[in-house]
Each structure stands twice: as C-alpha cells, then as structure tokens.
Amino acid sequence: MSITLKHYKDNFTLAIPVITANIGQAVVQIVDNVMVGRLGATPLAAASFAGIIIMNLFVFGMGIALSLTPLAGHAYASGKHRRVAALFQNSISLNTIIGILLTLILFAIIPLLYKLGQPTEVVDMAIPFYKLLALSTLPFFLFLAFKQFMEGIGNTKVAMIITIAANIINIVLNYIFIYGKFGAPALGIVGAGVATLTSRILMPIMFFGYIVAKNPYKRFLAFFKTQHFTIKKHRQLLEVGLPISGQMVIEIFALSVTTIMMGWLSTEALAANQVVLSMVHFTFMVATGISGASTILVSHQYGQQNFKEMRRYAFAGIHMAAAFMIFAALAFVFFGSSIASIFTTDPTVIALAAQMFLVVALFEISDGVQVTALGALRGITDVKRPMVYAFISYLAINIPAAYLFGFILKMGTQGIWVGFLCGLTTAAILFVNRFIKSSSRMIEQKA
C-alpha cells in the first residue's frame, strides 16, 4: 500500500473546513464553560450535567443525520444527481421527525434528573439551561441535513462558514446574557442557553438561504418532488443511520456514566471533569474533522470501485489523526494546570483537572485512530459490526473498568478516566482491523 503526498493533501484539503467548523463548535463550548465557570463551581457542574444528558439523545439523531454523507457520496460519485436530491429531501423530513420526537423526550425525562445521584443544587440550576438546549434540537438537526448533504457531494466549506458565523453570534450573546451587558438582564447559566438556542435557530436558515442563492446547488432543490418522500428512502437512511446512532449513543453513554461517577465523588470533581471534557472535546473535534474527510473520500472511491485508492485515503487520514493527537497529549501533560486555570480559579478544581489530564494524554492517540477508522468504515457503509465493537469497548470494558479503578481500587478521578483509556484503545484496535479486512476483501474480489 503506497500512500503518497496526494492522499494526505486531499484529506487535508477536505478536512480543514470540517476541522475549522468543529473547532468553532468546541471553542464555543470552551467559552461557555469559561464564562459559566467564572460564576462558580456549581454553575459549571450544572452546565456539565445538563450538557451530558442532552448529548445522550442528541447523538442518536446525529448518527441518523450522518447516514446521508456516505449514501449521497456513493450516488454523487456515480453521477446519480437525482438520487442525491431524493436522499437529501428524505433526510430533511426524517431529521424533522426525529428532532420533534427527541425534544418531547428530553422534556419528558426532566423529573428523572433528580434520580441520578447528583447534588440537588446542581440539578436545580441545570434544569432551566437544559430546557433551552432541548428546544434547540430541531433547528440543529435541520442544519445537519444541509451539512451532511453538502459534505456528501464534497463541499465542506459552506458548513464551516455558517458554523463560524453562528459561533460568533453565540459567543457575543453569551457575554450579553450571562453577565447582563448592554442593558440585558444577567441570566447566568440560563443566558448561555439563550445564546445556544438563538444561534442554532439561525444555522438552518443561513444554509437554506445559501443553497437557494447558488445555482450549482439550487438544481438539487429543483429535483425535489412530493412523490420522492418515500418509506423506502427513509428506510435506506435508517439502515445506515441507526447503527451509526447506536455506536455513538454507546460511546456517549459511557462518557455520561463517567460524568455521573465524578458527581459521586464531589461537586469539585464534576466541575474538573467538565474542564477536561471541554479539552477532550476540542481535540476530538479535530480528529472528527479528519474522520469526516475520510468518510467523503472513501465513499467517493467506493462509489467508483477504486478500492486500493479507498484504502490509501483511509490510512492517510488515520496517520494524520494520530499525529495531531500526539501533539495534544504532550500539551495536556506539560500544561494541564495552566489549561485548567483558564476555566476556573478554584484551586481544588484545577488540581483535580491536572491529574485527569495525565490519564487523558494516554488515550488521545487511541481516540484519534478509532474515530478516523470509524469514518472510513462509514464511507463504505460498514456500520453494523462497528456498533457491536462499540458495545464491547464502551459497555463491556470501559464502564466496569472505570468503576474498578475509580472506586474499588480507590484511584478516584484518575481511575474513572482509566476506564475510558481501556475502552478507546479496544475500539481503535477493533475498528482498524475491521477496515483492513473489509478493504482487503474488496480488493481481492475485484482482482
């Protein structure tokens, strides 16, 4: 397998806009946490708790939305533009249905938030923020339908521009509503929720406006027909999307259990965990950008049956993700305390976060490799077996190991994160091995 500079360059070209958009989202989360963290440990813990509960259901819809990218990529690479439009049209309707259902579920489970063993004052403060995030579900999923369509046909720049614009709006509104600037009321953590909801409502509006205004993309809307809304197309999206959702839900559930376990230790541990999660999310967004590029490139080569090139692009992406994560790991080891001090002035929270960063540094490479290999598998719509592997990695290994090291062996916060180290490393090995076997079989069958 001869990987050339072109494979890295093509990955990089597609990945940069996705990474930029992802980093923009991660920066907003970091800014949210920095601004909320200045209010104290309890508001920061409340934001962490609300965010992780919301994310458990959010990723279900996100996984289904992601199904559009490889399916549209296969059709686009084969010149089937009407099929691309039909998939896009049905993705919009499916995402709308899922967005509404998830919003109703998020409101229905509010009474259960008090039964997860978290400090009462944390839950009390989290609920108003949680409600605003829940209301942002539908507009965000509509945005995802536009985003995954554009990425499926190889354009990653538009989503980047819209995401950055929305993020700037979010940050400005954060400043105004959290602290009560320019005559607005000081809403604290609720202000962060208002900012998030507002920016997410604007995102699909901006995307629709762009597509309508641009002739190269408007033609796909011209293919929209009422008769193209079909159960068959919805089922095709769900057949790919549900396993992706399952894998993502399993991983985020493990992360949620990790967060809940931190709450069993103390409010300071939960706040420190939010600091660490913010930075882990930041580095993961870079790796996810590379993974997204791999999905696009692999799906296009798969659609043209260029299986050797498909494999080269996949491993070029894996190499790039691993290289970045090594850099991130070194930053966490040497600057963990300094990073934590950006978020909070609480010395206990800073000390706990610095300890967690040492463990997190160990799994950064595994995290980058597993998500990029997973992106390659999605590019060939190999999604069912990875869901099984996710179950093994995150439920059968990660959670028991976190409890073992964190509580039975009394390693505390570091021990809980050791569990995630075990899960991510297992996932990386399984996903890479699966792609090697699948791509080798395709190459052999074509030979």
Salt bridges, closest charged atoms under 4 A:
ASP10 OD2 - LYS6 NZ 2.67
GLU151 OE2 - LYS147 NZ 2.99
GLU309 OE2 - HIS7 NE2 3.09
GLU309 OE2 - ARG312 NH1 2.78
ASP382 OD2 - ARG434 NE 2.84
